[in-house]
Structure formats: C-alpha cells, structure tokens
C-alpha cells in the first residue's frame, strides 16, 4: 500500500539505506518533515555520525543481514550509493 504524503495527519516516517552521514535524510526531513525511523549503515565512521545526530534512531547495519519482515514500514525510503572498493588502488579502501 502506498503512503499518502499529502495527508494532514502524521508527518512521514523515513527509512535510510546506505545512509552515509545522513545528508540525504536531512534534506528529506527539511522538505517533507517527518522523522527518521531507522538507518542501515555499516561504515563505522558514518555510523558514529548518525548516532550523534539521531541518538534514538536504530542503525540496522548490513542490509544483507536484516530481516526486513521485522523492520517497521516507512513512508519514504532514501538510499545512498553502497561503498565500492577502489579497484587497483589500496585494496582495502572503499569509496562512497
């Protein structure tokens, strides 16, 4: 069922995949209002930033290990680009 974002009821809930530092989430909140219900971010540095700005919002971690049937539904889903390894440069370093 699709969420009605024009409703005057509660502001939309936001879910965030590959969240990074949460810039996209901040933009969505600024435009649509609403609250972030959860993040899914595996980078330790980015996760620290998310926990600082959204201390009550759970970080689900690795999206491939989440049981999505147990995750609360959201009205808006944001997603950053997943981190990619830089081929041929510093093999253990990711981009994104």
N, CA and C of each residue as an Amber inpcrd file, in Angstrom:
protein
   288
   0.8450000  -1.1780000   0.0000000   0.0000000   0.0000000   0.0000000
   0.8880000   1.2370000   0.0000000   0.6230000   2.1800000  -0.8490000
   1.4150000   3.4020000  -0.9550000   0.9920000   4.4010000   0.1140000
   1.9620000   5.0970000   0.6550000   1.6790000   6.1120000   1.6600000
   1.1760000   7.3850000   0.9850000   0.2700000   8.0880000   1.6530000
  -0.2520000   9.3530000   1.1490000   0.5340000  10.4930000   1.7930000
   1.4830000  11.0840000   1.0450000   2.3200000  12.1410000   1.5940000
   1.6090000  13.4860000   1.6530000   0.4110000  13.5890000   1.0810000
  -0.3270000  14.8500000   1.1160000  -1.2710000  14.9190000   2.3070000
  -1.3610000  13.8640000   3.0580000  -2.2580000  13.8130000   4.1980000
  -1.8340000  14.8200000   5.2670000  -2.7980000  15.4020000   5.9490000
  -2.5110000  16.3460000   7.0250000  -2.2670000  15.6250000   8.3400000
  -2.2490000  14.3170000   8.3050000  -2.0400000  13.5410000   9.5290000
  -0.5760000  13.6060000   9.9500000  -0.0630000  12.5110000  10.4340000
   1.3110000  12.4560000  10.9370000   2.3200000  12.6930000   9.8210000
   3.4400000  13.3440000  10.1410000   4.4870000  13.5210000   9.1340000
   5.0550000  12.1630000   8.7260000   5.6520000  12.0700000   7.5430000
   6.1070000  10.7700000   7.0490000   7.2910000  10.2160000   7.8380000
   7.3020000   8.9010000   7.9620000   8.4600000   8.2300000   8.5510000
   9.4550000   7.9530000   7.4300000  10.7440000   7.9900000   7.7690000
  11.8050000   7.8740000   6.7740000  12.7120000   6.7100000   7.1390000
  13.0030000   5.8610000   6.1550000  14.0000000   4.8060000   6.3180000
  15.1710000   5.1270000   5.4190000  16.3780000   4.7540000   5.8470000
  17.5680000   5.1590000   5.1130000  18.5230000   3.9890000   4.9170000
  18.7890000   3.6480000   3.6550000  19.7320000   2.5830000   3.3100000
  21.0560000   3.1920000   2.8740000  22.1620000   2.5570000   3.2460000
  23.4980000   3.0660000   2.8820000  23.5320000   4.5610000   3.1680000
  23.2650000   4.9040000   4.4030000  22.9730000   6.2640000   4.8370000
  24.1280000   7.2440000   4.7510000  25.3490000   6.7560000   4.8230000
  26.4760000   7.6810000   4.8880000  26.3500000   8.5270000   6.1390000
  26.5900000   9.8290000   6.0220000  26.4870000  10.7070000   7.1920000
  25.0690000  11.2430000   7.3900000  24.1220000  10.8660000   6.5200000
  22.7310000  11.2610000   6.6930000  22.3220000  12.5280000   5.9710000
  23.1230000  12.9970000   5.0310000  22.8010000  14.2280000   4.3110000
  21.4930000  14.1530000   3.5470000  21.2590000  13.0410000   2.8760000
  20.0100000  12.8810000   2.1330000  18.8230000  12.8590000   3.0920000
  19.0070000  12.2220000   4.2340000  17.9390000  12.1600000   5.2340000
  17.6020000  13.5590000   5.7550000  18.6350000  14.3710000   5.9970000
  18.4120000  15.7490000   6.4430000  17.6340000  16.5400000   5.3970000
  17.9720000  16.3440000   4.1240000  17.2670000  17.0310000   3.0470000
  15.8080000  16.6310000   2.9610000  15.5470000  15.3430000   3.0780000
  14.1650000  14.8550000   3.0320000  13.3830000  15.4030000   4.2170000
  13.9900000  15.3990000   5.3960000  13.3140000  15.9570000   6.5640000
  13.0140000  17.4400000   6.3690000  13.9330000  18.1770000   5.7760000
  13.7330000  19.6100000   5.5640000  12.5910000  19.8840000   4.5890000
  12.4520000  19.0380000   3.5770000  11.4250000  19.2570000   2.5540000
  10.0690000  18.6900000   2.9700000  10.0640000  17.4620000   3.4730000
   8.8040000  16.7820000   3.7710000   8.4130000  16.7930000   5.2380000
   9.3490000  17.1530000   6.1040000   9.1060000  16.9830000   7.5300000
   9.3190000  15.5200000   7.8650000   8.7490000  15.0770000   8.9130000
   8.8520000  13.6700000   9.2670000  10.0550000  13.3600000  10.1310000
  10.1710000  12.0910000  10.4560000  11.2530000  11.6300000  11.3160000
  11.9010000  10.3990000  10.7090000  13.1840000  10.2500000  10.9750000
  13.9090000   9.0680000  10.5180000  13.5750000   7.9200000  11.4690000
  13.0750000   6.8220000  10.9230000  12.7030000   5.6580000  11.7240000
  13.8800000   4.7230000  11.9380000  14.7400000   4.5990000  10.9270000
  15.9190000   3.7310000  11.0180000  16.9130000   4.0570000   9.9180000
  18.1550000   3.7030000  10.1910000  19.2510000   3.7970000   9.2270000
  19.7790000   2.3890000   8.9950000  20.4690000   2.1940000   7.8920000
  21.2220000   0.9600000   7.6460000  22.5760000   1.3880000   7.0820000
  23.5860000   1.3890000   7.9390000  24.9220000   1.8540000   7.5630000
  25.9750000   0.9750000   8.2310000  26.9580000   0.5080000   7.4510000
  27.9910000  -0.3650000   8.0160000  29.3190000   0.3370000   8.2650000
  29.5370000   1.4960000   7.6660000  30.8030000   2.1930000   7.8670000
  30.8600000   2.7360000   9.2960000  31.9020000   2.3660000  10.0650000
  31.9590000   2.7940000  11.4710000  31.9650000   4.3130000  11.6570000
  32.7030000   5.0320000  10.8270000  32.7390000   6.4900000  10.9560000
  31.3910000   7.1240000  10.6810000  30.7570000   6.6880000   9.6110000
  29.4300000   7.2130000   9.2720000  28.4170000   6.8420000  10.3490000
  28.5090000   5.6250000  10.8760000  27.5800000   5.1880000  11.9230000
  27.7150000   6.0500000  13.1780000  28.9340000   6.4740000  13.5120000
  29.1320000   7.3590000  14.6690000  28.4530000   8.7120000  14.4400000
  28.5690000   9.2220000  13.2270000  27.9100000  10.4990000  12.9130000
  26.3970000  10.3500000  13.0210000  25.8570000   9.2710000  12.4660000
  24.4080000   9.0400000  12.5410000  23.9420000   8.9490000  13.9870000
  24.6910000   8.2190000  14.8230000  24.2750000   8.0530000  16.2230000
  24.3750000   9.3630000  17.0000000  25.2330000  10.2490000  16.5520000
  25.3540000  11.5600000  17.2010000  24.1640000  12.4530000  16.8340000
  23.7910000  12.4570000  15.5560000  22.7000000  13.3220000  15.0980000
  21.3180000  12.7350000  15.3670000  21.2170000  11.4170000  15.3730000
  19.9410000  10.7340000  15.6200000  20.1500000   9.6770000  16.7060000
  20.3610000  10.0740000  17.9650000  20.7090000   9.0980000  19.0100000
  19.6270000   8.0500000  19.2890000  18.3800000   8.3600000  19.0330000
  17.2980000   7.4130000  19.3190000  16.9350000   6.5360000  18.1260000
  17.5940000   6.7520000  16.9890000  17.2580000   6.0170000  15.7660000
  18.1710000   4.8060000  15.6310000  17.5980000   3.6100000  15.4840000
  18.4410000   2.4170000  15.3660000  19.1640000   2.3410000  14.0250000
  20.3880000   1.8250000  14.0770000  21.1520000   1.5360000  12.8650000
  21.0460000   0.0350000  12.6390000  20.4140000  -0.3690000  11.5530000
  20.2020000  -1.7830000  11.2610000  21.4630000  -2.4700000  10.7580000
  22.4680000  -1.6940000  10.3830000  23.7340000  -2.2740000   9.9380000
  23.6760000  -2.7780000   8.5080000  24.2130000  -3.9550000   8.3010000
  24.3620000  -4.5680000   6.9760000  23.0010000  -4.9130000   6.3750000
  22.6720000  -4.2960000   5.2500000  21.3510000  -4.5170000   4.6450000
  21.1540000  -5.9490000   4.1650000  22.2420000  -6.6800000   3.9480000
  22.1050000  -8.0760000   3.5060000  21.8220000  -9.0130000   4.6720000
  21.9410000  -8.5150000   5.8990000  21.7290000  -9.3590000   7.0740000
  20.4540000  -8.9940000   7.8360000  19.6990000  -8.0380000   7.3410000
  18.4890000  -7.5710000   8.0270000  17.3080000  -8.4630000   7.6660000
  16.5010000  -8.8100000   8.6600000  15.2350000  -9.4930000   8.4100000
  14.1940000  -8.3900000   8.1840000  13.9530000  -8.0740000   6.9280000
  13.1070000  -6.9280000   6.5930000  11.6590000  -7.1150000   7.0170000
  11.2400000  -8.3320000   7.2820000   9.8790000  -8.5640000   7.7640000
   9.6890000  -7.9920000   9.1690000  10.7870000  -7.7810000   9.8910000
  10.7170000  -7.2700000  11.2590000  10.9750000  -5.7670000  11.3580000
  11.2640000  -5.1290000  10.2420000  11.5960000  -3.7010000  10.2410000
  10.3160000  -2.8940000  10.0340000  10.1190000  -1.8480000  10.8360000
   8.9170000  -1.0240000  10.6590000   8.8400000  -0.4250000   9.2510000
   7.6390000  -0.4360000   8.6770000   7.4290000   0.1740000   7.3630000
   7.6070000   1.6800000   7.4690000   8.0480000   2.2790000   6.3720000
   8.2320000   3.7280000   6.3210000   7.4930000   4.2880000   5.1140000
   7.2390000   5.5800000   5.1390000   6.5880000   6.2510000   4.0100000
   7.5830000   6.6450000   2.9360000   8.8060000   6.9960000   3.3530000
   9.8420000   7.4580000   2.4340000  11.0900000   6.6130000   2.6580000
  11.6670000   6.1300000   1.5690000  12.9020000   5.3450000   1.6470000
  13.9940000   6.0850000   0.8900000  15.0810000   6.4030000   1.5880000
  16.2270000   7.0310000   0.9400000  17.3310000   5.9890000   0.8120000
  18.2290000   6.2020000  -0.1290000  19.3540000   5.2740000  -0.2890000
  20.5310000   5.9920000  -0.9240000  21.6830000   5.8220000  -0.3110000
  22.9190000   6.3230000  -0.8910000  23.5400000   5.2160000  -1.7220000
  24.6500000   5.5250000  -2.3470000  25.3630000   4.5000000  -3.0980000
  26.1370000   3.6400000  -2.1220000  26.0380000   2.3230000  -2.2130000
  26.8310000   1.4590000  -1.3310000  28.3180000   1.6800000  -1.5840000
  29.1010000   1.5020000  -0.5580000  30.5440000   1.6590000  -0.6930000
  31.0950000   0.6230000  -1.6680000  31.9730000   1.0610000  -2.5300000
  32.6150000   0.1880000  -3.5220000  34.1140000   0.1810000  -3.2660000
  34.7380000  -0.9340000  -3.4980000  36.1940000  -0.9790000  -3.3980000
  36.7880000  -0.2460000  -4.6000000  37.8600000   0.4550000  -4.3670000
  38.5680000   1.1330000  -5.4610000  39.4820000   0.1170000  -6.1140000
  39.1270000  -0.3160000  -7.2790000  39.8970000  -1.3390000  -7.9700000
  41.2660000  -0.8010000  -8.3430000  42.3020000  -1.5470000  -7.9660000
  43.6610000  -1.1780000  -8.3170000  44.3080000  -0.1630000  -7.4000000
  43.5670000   0.3650000  -6.4590000  44.1170000   1.3370000  -5.5100000
  43.7850000   0.8960000  -4.1020000  44.7590000   0.8310000  -3.2780000
  44.5390000   0.4900000  -1.8700000  43.4070000  -0.5200000  -1.7260000
  43.6670000  -1.7820000  -1.9310000  42.6170000  -2.8040000  -1.9960000
  41.6370000  -2.8200000  -0.8240000  42.0480000  -2.3960000   0.3440000
  41.1260000  -2.4700000   1.4780000  40.3000000  -1.1980000   1.6620000
  40.4970000  -0.2210000   0.8080000  39.7800000   1.0470000   0.9520000
  38.5060000   1.0560000   0.1090000  37.4280000   1.5940000   0.6930000
  36.1580000   1.7060000  -0.0260000  35.9020000   3.1490000  -0.3890000
  35.0650000   3.3300000  -1.3850000  34.5910000   4.6690000  -1.7210000
  33.1380000   4.7480000  -1.3160000  32.5850000   5.9250000  -1.3400000
  31.1650000   6.0520000  -1.0480000  30.8750000   6.6880000   0.2500000
